[in-house]
């Protein structure tokens, strides 16, 4: 099968890729990420642990892996006004997986950018505004991550060990 775009030509910015490394336990990291995204204006209406589900269903022995489905209702409503098909990739997932005990990786890609790349959403000014605004919210959430296990609540630009390129993720 031939793809209409060359995935090897896409950059982290094209897909709104964001990453951070947290020096803390897995459960603590999941809670910290939830708080960071909530402080940036997201709710988390969906969350689950694929590692626990796969252990239960197929006996898989995976390291801890957790998905937080973040959503800002105002932005979701605006996106649905532009294209109802965007709901096929709702919500905006943030993944936390254990690299090793005490070290967690946080990963996110922009569903709004990806929707534009795969023609679920239009490539126009209205969609670009949604991409930019959701990107600012994710930037805020990622800046809320603090790599130290200081116990402080996310409150703005504390800056974790963020990686990935700029752009407007969500």
Beta strands, then each sheet from edge to edge (+ up, - down):
strand 1: 18-22
strand 2: 43-48
strand 3: 65-71
strand 4: 92-100
strand 5: 103-108
strand 6: 161-163
sheet 1: 2+ 3- 4+ 5- 1+ 6-
end
